[in-house]
Amino acid sequence: MNSRVVVIGHGYTSRLSIIRSIGVAGYDVDVVAIYYGSKKPQERPIDCYSKYVSRVLYSPNGDVDALVSLLLEHYSGLDEKPILVPESDFAVMAIDSNLNQLIPYFHIPNIDERQGAVVEWMDKSRQKEKAKSVGLNVATSQIIKIRNDQFKIPDNIDYPCFPKPVNGGKKGLGCCTNQKMLEKSLHVMSERGDIDVLVEDYLNIDKEYALVGYSDGKTVYIPAILHNEKMANGGHFGVAKKGQVIPVNGYEDLIDKFRQLILEIHFTGLFDIDFLECQGFFYFDEINLRFGGSGYAVTKSGVNLPAMMVDDFVGKNRSNSHGEITRSQSFANERTCLDDWYFNFISFREYRNDIETSDICFIKDEIDPLPYNVYQKYVKKMRIKHLIKSFIR
């Protein structure tokens, strides 16, 4: 019997990248789709049409107890521990906050097997302090606390600035050139409830980068850099639409600092780090203690990090999972490209061109074609809806 892996999260493209990376390595994959709203989806999510998916379960967004109960109900009685792979910040938080309950029955990414330790390191201000300690550049910042929708903006905030929730999230992100814009951004973020917001000095960004990696607790593997050439707008703000997978040659000093950063956190699992190039200097942006949205580009380039992690958890030889990336390849995220077209940030011709000119796409796959077939039907529906919207306007 193959070991079972349970992929948990919100986004169908990010889940699909993990599903395929693990499925191609010979593991059985279940999906827990986190859904918004009061009712679970009537239609099967696009990623769950993958030939590697054995079972699909659903859990409501924001309900930690429901997710933990679901996992224990369906998997606590198995002879062999399944592996949990969280795809979203909510999934990471829910699992790590209940590590003591779950770890007797599952293999789980963790920090020293201590409940809540991963959540502590989701704090972006804490990440920045640790990044500085290993020699990385960081933007100057300060914290604004939002309580009961009330907050006070310090007089010494420099504009332009860039606010971001300390514990993650996309709502309200963006450059603020004056106090009125910052107030508006903070009010949007306050819809989530009481939160702390990191307000950074705005950097004049020349290039945006990311990397995905895996730490087994002793060694940190970072096989490539992702140059994010085009970033999404709207609800996917800050997510790459199109970019390049780049070998790490020439970036060794920077990569060593990122490795040291992860080692000092003591994290075991998959991670993603965003960083920026500004006027010839690299700046640390943030760590996500989960597989990054563009991680499948690294898998398709020859290094299967999710499979490495699962192999280690079950004690399997991972020699076939870890190669070397020696050439650049372009990639595109169909979902973020499509949403940018639907909300009129780009033309349909540009959407199609971004997809057709990329070496790697996240949904289209010759070995696992059904998700892309379903996605194409979805695109047709979106085009009809877009046409109707345009006609009404």
N, C-alpha and C positions, 0 to 999 in steps of 0.2 A: 504493500500500500504506500502510495506517495504521500509525503508530508503535505499538509493543507496550509494554505496561506489565505488570510482574510484581509482584503484591501478595504479601507474605510475612508470615505471622504465625500466631498461635494461635487467636484468637477469631473465631467466625463472624459475629457482629454487627459487630464493628469492621472486619473484612475487607470485609464487605458494604457498609459505608458508603463505603469507599474505592473498591470495585469500581463501585458505581453512580455515584459522583461523577465518576469517570474515564470510565466507559462512556458516560454520557449526553453527554459532550463529544466522542464519536466515536472513542475509542481502543480498540484490541483489548486485552483484559485476560486474563492468565494468573494462576493462583493457585498459590503454594507453601504448602500447609497443613502447619504444624508440628504433629506429633502426639506424644502421650505413649504410653509403653509400648513393647514390643518389636516390635509388628506395626502396619503402617499400617492405617487404618480400612477396613473392608469396605464401609461405606456412604459415599456422596458427602456431604461436608459441606453443610449447609443453604445457605450463601452461594454454593456452587458450582453451584447450580441457576439462578442468575441468567442472564438472556439475554445479559448482557455478557461472560460467562466463556467463553473459547475452549478453554482447556486447564487441567487440574488435575494438579499434581505434589505429591509428599509427601516430607517430610524429618523425621527423628526429632528430638525436643526435646533440646537440650543438645549435639548433635553438630555443631559448627561446621564441621569439615572436610567432613562429608557435605553440608551445605547449599552450601558454596562449590563443591564438585565438581559437584553437581547443576546449579548455575547455569552454570558454565563448559561443562559437557557439552551443555546444551540451547540455550545462547544465544550462545556466544562466536563462532560462525561466521556470524552474521547481518550483512547489509550495513549495516543501520541499527541503531544502539545502542538496546536497550530501556532503559526507565526502571525502576529498582528502587524500590519503595515499602514499607519495613518497617512492620509494624503493631504489633509487640511489642518489648519491651526486648531479648529474646534476638536477634531479627532485626536490630535496630539494632546491637547489639554485634558480632554475627557478621560483618555486612557492613563495618562501620567498621574492625574489626580486620584485615580482609583487603582494604582499599581498594586497595592497590597492585596486587594481583592482578586485581581486578574492574574498576577504573575504565577500563582500555583498552577494555572491551567493553560498559560500561553507563554510563548517567547515574545518579548516586547523590547523595542528600543528604549534605552534608559540611561540614567546617570547613577552609577554605583548602586543600582537597584534600590534607590531611595525615592519613595513616593513624593511627588511634587517638585523634584529637583529639575526636571526638564522645564516645567512651567516657570520656575524661577528664572531660568535662562532665556525665556521668551521675552523678558524685559529688555527692551532695546537700549535703555540707558545703561543697564548692567553690561550688556554686550559691548557697548562703546568703551566703557572703562577697561574691560578686559582686552579689547582690541588695541587700545593705546598702550597697555602694559607689555604687549609683545612687539611693539614698534610700528604699528599701523597708523596711518593718518586718519583722523575723524573730524567731521565738521563740529564747530562749536555749537552747543545746544543748552537749553534749559527746559525744565518741566513746568507745565501748567496743569493743575488738578481741576477736574470738572466734578462737582458734587451737586446733585439735585438740579442739574442744568445750569448751575451757576459757576462762574470762573472769573478770575482777575488776570488781565494781561499786564505783565510787568512793563514799566516805562522804558527799560533798557533793551527791549527786543529790537534787533536790527532787521530792517527790511531791505530786500526781499527775504522771506524766511520760508521754511518748509515744515509744516506740522505733520506728525504721524503718531497714531496711538502706540503707546509703549508696548502693548501686548498684541499688536498686529491688527490688520483690517485695512480695507481699501477706501471706505467712505470718508469723504472730506479731504483726501489727499490732494495736493497741488501747491504750486508756488503762490505765496501771498505777498503782494507788493505794498500793502498798507494794513493798518489796524482793522479797517472795516472788513477787508477780505479775510483776515485771520479770524475775526469774530464769527463770520459766516461759516468758515470751515469748522471751527470749534463747536458751533451749534449743531452742525450736521453730525459730528462725532458724538455729541452728547446724547443722540438718539439711542445709543447703545447702553446708556445708563452712566453710572459713575466710572470715569476712567481717568488715567493720567496720559497726557499728551506730550511727546517730545517735540519741541520746536527748535529746529536746526537752522543755522545760517545757511542761506541758499548758496549752493555751489554752481559755478558756471561749468556745466558738464560738457565735455567734449565727446566722451564715449561711455556707454553703460555696459557693464559686464556682469556675468554670474558664473558660478561654478557649482557643480554637484560633486559630492564625495561620499565616502563611506569610512567610518572608523570602527575598528573592532575593539577599541579601548586601549590598544597598544600601538597600532599603526594606523595612519590616516592616508587613505588613497584618494588622490585628486588627479584624475587622468587627463583633464582638458579644461580649457576656458571657453565660455560661451560669450561671444560678442553680440550683444542685443542691438541690432542695427535699427530696427523699427519697434517702437513700443505701442501697446494698445491704449485706447482712450476709454472714456466712459466708465462702465462698471468693471472693466478689466485694466484700469489704469495701473501702470507699473509692471504689467505682464508683457513679455516679449511676443511680438507677432512674427518677426523674421530675424534671423541672425546667422552667425557662423560658429561652428565648432572649431576651436583652434588648439593645436598641440601646445603643451606647456613649455616647450623649449624657448628660452629667452625670458621666462617669467619665474625662474627657479627661486630667487630670493623672496619674491612676493608669496609664492606658493608655500615656501617653508614657514612664513609667518602665519599663514592661514592654518597650516597643519598644527603649529604650536598652539594656536588659539583653540582649536578643537580638543587637542590633548589636555590642555589645562582646564577645560570644562569637564573632562572625564566622560564625554558622551560616547555611547555605543549605538550606532545606527546610521541611517542615511541623513544627509544634511545638504543644505543649499546656502551659498553665501553670495550676496549682491555687493558689488563694489563699482567704483566710478573712476574715470580718468579725467582730471581737471588740470589743464595747463601743464601737462607733463608729470603730474603727481597722481598716485593712486590713493583713493580714499575708501575705507571700509564703510559700508552702508548698513547691512544687517545680516543676521544668520536666521535661517528657517530650519528648525530641527526636524525636517522631513524631506522627502525627495522633491526637487524643484520642478516647476512646470515645464521646463525645457529639457529635463533630464533624459527623455527618450532619445534625443539627438546623440547623446553620449553612448547609450546602448547601441543604437544603429551604427555608430562609428567604431564599435568593436569592444567596448568595455561595459559589461553588464553589472552595474553596482548593486541593484536590488537582488540579483541572483547571488552575488557574493555574500550579502548579508544573510540571506536565507540559508545558504550552504553552511555558513559558520554557525548559525543557530542550531541546525540539526546535525552538525558534526560531519558534514560531507566535504570531500575534497573539492576545492573551488578552482582548480588549475585551468578549467575551460572558461571561466568567467572573467578572467583578468588578462587583457592583452595590453597593447600599447597603441595610442593614437598618434599617427605620424603625418596625417594630412588634414587640411581644412575641408569642411563640407558645409553647405548652406542648409538651413532648416526653416520651416514655417509651421506655425500653429494655426490650423484651419479654423478653429473655433473663434479665436480672438480676431482673426482677419475677417471672418464672416460677420461678427457682431459690430466691428468697426464700419463695415459696409452698411449693415442694416440701420445703424444709427447715424448714417450720413457723414462719417468722418473720411471715408474713401469711396471711390467709385467701384462698381462691380467689376469693371475691367482691371482696376488695380488689385482688387481681391484675387481675381483669377490669375493675374500675372504673378503675384507673390507666391501662390501655390505652385503654379506650373514651372517656375524657374528655380525651385528649391530641390536640392538633392534628397532631403529628408522631410517627410511630412508626418504629423503625429497621429492622424486617423487613417490615411490611405496606407495600405499594407498588402502586398501580394500574397503573403503567406496566411494572413488573417483578414480576408476581404469583406466579410459581412458588415462590420461596423461602418465601413466607408460607404457601402451600398445604402444602409439605413440613413447615414448622414446626407447622402446625395438627395434622398427623398425629402429630408428635412430642409435642405437648401431650396428645393423647388417650392415648398410651402412658404418659406420665408420670402421668396421672390414675389409670390402672389400677394402676401400680406403687405410687403413693401410697396407694391404697385397700387394697392387699394389705399394705403396711407397717403401716397403721393397724389392720387386722384382726389381724395377728400381735401387735402391741403390746397 
